[in-house]
Amino acid sequence: MTPNQGLPDAQVAVNEWLASIPRLPGDAPLRLGEEGACRLDYDHQVSLWLGLSPDGSSLHVEATVAEVAEADALVSYQKALEANRLGMKTRGAFFAWDGENRQLVLSFVMPVAALDAHAFRLALGNLIEMVIEWRPIFRHLACPDGVSSGSEAGPAMPSPFRV
């Protein structure tokens, strides 16, 4: 039995696109789990969550931009909402609030039918670039003096995507 046998067409397509992302020898393959979701890390900097809608028609992707302390909530929400306006400052992605984890996330939703391997990788790349671009902005809002209490990203890896 092949890994994609018996899976819905959308899940097979996303698994094929994930498989097209370059990997290091010995790395586990990138693929959606049985529930149609997976997490992957880019260069120890950005962790993406990918998931299919229950009907398989759309792909949802999100990444954490910042943890938001209660004291910084208002200014962070204002900045995120300003960026959401028209989507031009986020390349069409949108900021959302993960209340359970007190995190500001950047997300996008795309119809699976509108994607192919190239568009998929481009969309992931755009989201990763936006997360990397926005993190210092929100860090500065939380720590205007430039002193960050969070840990910095680890060293770069030869292949940026990890499971």
Phi, psi and omega in degrees: 000130179282157182302330183264357183297131178085358179274155175299152183306318182297320180292321176299315181298311181297320177298321178294320179294319178298321180294338181280352179281128182302140182228160173281149176303136179089349177290145175296146179293147174278125178198153175291142176286181181303327181278003177083026181218158173201166175239138174222150183251142177247113170053033181058017182248316187230128175254121180258140170252127177242138177205145176272147173296159182306326179271359177076008184277338182224151178254128179251133179225137176213156178215144179287132176262315184201146166275138186242119176285154180308318183294335183258002189300308186300310181294324178293316179297318180298314180298318180295317180293323176298318180293326180294332185304119180066352176071006184287331181274357182234011182055036176091348175284172180221147175280144176216165182250125172262092185295328181298321182254003183053050182234143171270126182242155173249129188228160165212156177230130179227142174295131180301324181296339181270358184254154165222183185302317181294311181297323178298308180296323178297316180296316178297316179298318178298317180296316178300313179299319180293319178298313180297322180290320185278334183305311180294332178295313179287328176297320179294323177298320181281329183227072185301340179280358177088358179269116182263136177268350182275165178279151179272163181295150179285184182291153180293149179248154180300319176249119189289335185267129179230152176275000000 
